[in-house]
């Protein structure tokens, strides 16, 4: 596929017909200009003018909202025009025409401009290298990022960053690693959360911004309510908390569900994951709103690492033998759930949790992360020493590899329920920006 069909980057947004779009959205003179030309906040609002405006040869208001919300939640992922068109019940060609009529630019041009806007935020508020920013914003590589950025902004991302950041920047547009902590902290005050990037995980040695938002993601054999006891404590402490309902279908879809919630946060946010959702935290944690990562007895793979192969280096936990499948749907047997998953909970409570466990799709287990946020974001880890779902020594290995601030709890895999106070304190520590 040539670049005329893939302007958004890797993961790419493709059209079903080849064309070379302009990456600058076309602005049209109109009384409703504030609602067009890519103003997605206005589109996502309930402005009464939307219906009358969008129905004149373009998208209906609900179609525009749904399309824009999908795009915003998938900027770092693969997108195709047909995927968005399907969401609004239109053919790709009809959708493309209606989208341009309503928003003033083609879907591909819109995606490219939104990815560039996200990149601009990361360029000014983080120390991430251009290669990492390119991938986090959905571009194929740094070269593709530079070409797209130049077309939209008129200059390269490196030069653009150099004119706005009052710090030493090398010829590639990256901030040198030897910059002082004081200078870096000053840069953080001017933007969102940021952290150092190196070839080894630096985890908790990075500096995190203070956060008032916490986003939770649940793992297998559970649902979003599993965080309830922790959420209540954080709300009492004055934090905003949101629990993502992980679809448990495929890793890209699970990551997208978290990214959509992260997009709605209004500032630095602590991203917290339990069990399998550590995969999601590792991938979605690259979002510019994320200031720190908290892993609770969770997977923490490196970029493109085969987690299954890593886990096999340690003795298999007992819960693995308790997974049962109905076709492609998997769940934990009652015996394994009570003994190996929730072993330190009162049996009556564990049975309730067993009854509401969400099945997962087998395809979910095949996914690999494409990036590792813990290499550039402050990281925290809670090891469950009595875990029979993930080997505790594997948890310790992953926590040490990411140089995370680590606590150990004498708990089953469900330490978030059996030890909500300790887990809440660890998250509060991450939210305060202390390590």
Order of alpha helices (4+ residues) and beta strands (2+ residues): beta-alpha-alpha-alpha-beta-alpha-alpha-alpha-alpha-alpha-alpha-alpha-beta-alpha-beta-alpha-beta-alpha-beta-alpha-beta-beta-alpha-beta-beta-alpha-beta-alpha-alpha
